[in-house]
Amino acid sequence: MGDAYVWVADLDARPEEAAVLAGRVMDWLEHRGIVQGELTNCLLGDELGRPPGPHAARAVTEDEVAEVTVGGACGVGMEIERRVYVSADLWTATCPHCGATTEPADSGPDMWTRAWAPLLDDLYAWFGGTGPGSGVCVRCGERSGFLAWKIDPPVAVAHLGMILWNWPPLSEPFLAELAAVLGGHRLVTARTTV
């Protein structure tokens, strides 16, 4: 079984406020005992994060906190940069103008990417800092903001995100509290395996 992570993207955070909001979130998580105060090597890779605190169960949907606190990469980190958050699962996108939906044409890891490459190109361009934050439909040709597209499992473009390595899914009450800490911002979350 591989590592997995939960991501939470703040759809409303502006680039210039992301660092302040990230600090506010980490202070709140530490105050509630969901994470510990010290930065450690608890994330996958070289970045430092916060390990689970004594009350980590307050954040998750499962009572089995042992799953959160057992060895390996298990911690919380904030990302304060332009990011595209996706699930490792094959996702579908529906155009908000014409209702066209991505449909797999054959098998393989890029089943629909050939037909819907312009939408993916738009996501990559936004991530790289050159795109407008919208995607074009290959069927009707209309361009829509990424937030208008219905994408399942969720995909989000954001300047602020939280990554929780090897945590179970987060509970709705916790996500509502987190949104309040962020000033009522809209959040999108998903869990994926790497």
N, C-alpha and C positions, 0 to 999 in steps of 0.2 A: 504494500500500500504506500503510495507516494504522499508527498506533502500537499497540503491544501491551504487556501487562504480565503478569508472573507474580505471583500472590499466594500467600502462605503464612500460614495462620491457625493460631494456637495455641489449641486447644480447651480447654486446662486452665488458662490464665493467669487469675488473679483480678484484678479491677480495681486493687486496692491494690498489686499486685506488678508490673504491666505495665511501668511506667517503668524499674524496676530490671532486669527481664528484657531490655527493649529495649536498655539500655546494655550489658548482658553480651553480647548478640548482636552489636552493632556493634563492640565491642572484639574479639571473637573473629574476626569477618569481617576487620577491619583487621589483626590479628595474622597471619592466614593469607594476607594479600595479596589477598583477594577483592575488597575495596573499598579505596579510598584514605582517608587520615585526615581530610582537610579536607572541610567541607561546601561544596557548590557548587550552582549553579542547574542541576542535571542531571535534575530530575524534570519531568514535565509539570505546568504550573501554576506557582504562586508559591512552593511549598515547596522547601526545600533538602534535598539528599540527598548520598549518597556516590557518587562516580563509580567505575567498575570499576577494580580494582587490577591489578597485573601478573600475578596468579595467578587471575584470574576464571574461567578454564577449569576450575578444580578444582570449581566449583559446578554446572556445566551438563552436559547430556547430549551436547552436540555439541562437536566439536573446533574449530569455526569461531568462535573468539573475536572475529574481526573483526566479526561480527554484533553482538556485545555492545558493542564499543568505538567504533562509527562514529556520529559526529554526532547532533544532535538530543537528545531526552530519552533519557538512558541512565544510570540510576543506581539506587541502593537507598535506600529510606526505610522508617522504622518508623512504625506507627500504634498509638497507645496509647489508644484510645478504643473505645467500643462500636460495632461495625461488623458489617454483613452482607456477606460476600464471595460474589460470584456470577460466573458466566461470562456472556458476552454471548449465548451460544448458548441456544436454547430448551431448558429442562431439564424433566425428569420427576421426580415425587416419588411414592414408594410408601409407603402407610400401614403402620406396623409392626404394627398390630392386625388389620386385615382384608385387607391386601394390595391394596387399591384403588390404581390407578395413574392419574395424570393422563393424559388422552388429548386430543390436539388435536381440537377440534370443527369448525373451519373454518380458513381461512388468515388470515395477518396476524401482526403481532408479538406480539399477546396471545391466541394461539390457545387457550390453556386457562385464562387468567386469570379469565374470567367464571365458569366452573364451580368453580374452585378459589380464588376470591377470599378466602375465610376464611383459608386457609393463608398467602397473601401478606399479608393484613392482620395476621396474627399476627407474621410476620417484620418488617413495618414497625413494628408496635407495640413489639417488642423493641428494634429499632434506635432508636426514639424514646424509650426508657426507660420505657414504660408497659406493656410486655408481659411475660408470665411465662416466656419462653424455651421455649415449647412451641407446637405447632400442632395445630389440630383438623381431623379428616378430614371431608369433606363427605358421605362415604358412610355411615360407621358412627357418626360423632359423637364418637369417642374422641379425647382429647387426649394427645399424646406429645411428649416433649422433642425439640427439633430434631435432636439427635445421633442419635436413634433412627430418624428418617426416612431412607429410602434415596433420595438425590437424585443425579441424574446429568445433566450434569456436576456436580461437587460444589458445594454451597452450604454456607457455614459462618457461624456466629455466634460472635464472639470479641471479647475486649478487647485483644488484641495481635495484630498482623499485620505482615508485611513485604511491601513492594511493590517489584518489580524491573522498572523500565521498559525495554522493548525488549531483554529477555534471552531466550535460548532456555529451554526447560523445564529444571528443576533435576534433577540426578541423584539416584538413590535413596541412594547412599552419602553424598552431601552432606546430604540430608534426615535421614538417620539420625544423622549427627554433630550437626546442628542440634538435633534432638530431645534428644540427650544434653546439649548445652549448656544446654538449657531444663529440665533435670532429669527427662528422660524423658517430657515432655509429648507428647500426641497432636497431630499436625499434619495439616492438609488443604491441598492445593495445586491450583492450576489455572492455565492461561494463557488470556488472553482478548484480543481485539482491540477497540479503541475506534473 
